[in-house]
Amino acid sequence: MPTRRIDWIDNAKGISILLFVLMQATFSYEALLQTHSWMHLIAAWAAPFAVPTLFLMAGLFLNRTLFSSKSAFFDRKVIRFVYFYAIWLAIQTLVLNAATLMTSPLSVLGIYAMAWVQPAAGLWLLPMLIVCSLVTWLLRFVYAPRLLIMAIILQIMQSAGLIHTGWILADRFAEYYAFFYAGYAGLSLIQRYADTITK
């Protein structure tokens, strides 16, 4: 793959990550203060496309490991994200519950453990990428257009309010898996587009 094409993809992925962090920081801060800041306008502007683009880019890179060895796939797409989530979750839990830590450390430990079932706000992206990668790996031999159509139907149902479980992983999966799988299944199309813009 030409260097310029990698730069183009990395730039899009980097911008999406920055916008996602900006959104999470802004919305979380505003929720604590129960008010809006000037950053709300930027976060609200980025909300419709930043996260879908991020999942699209993540799916795009799945091809590198999906059909390689099982150990390579689980190391890069599962264990690595579990490690990052464990570290960031520990930091976030300690920072947000610093006062409680001194009086009731077991309750803080309970908060940390619960976040593995119901991911913490702002960090749900990491376990969601694990789930999307695992589902795609399990269904990797399913006819791609058929699975993409099913993912799109799932996304439409979620957008229409027909899917709302209250469990972040299930709801976010329904909302974003279509974008993730579109990145994976549409790699050749994206490569052709990248070729045209780099010439």
Disulfide bonds with the S-S distance in Angstrom:
none
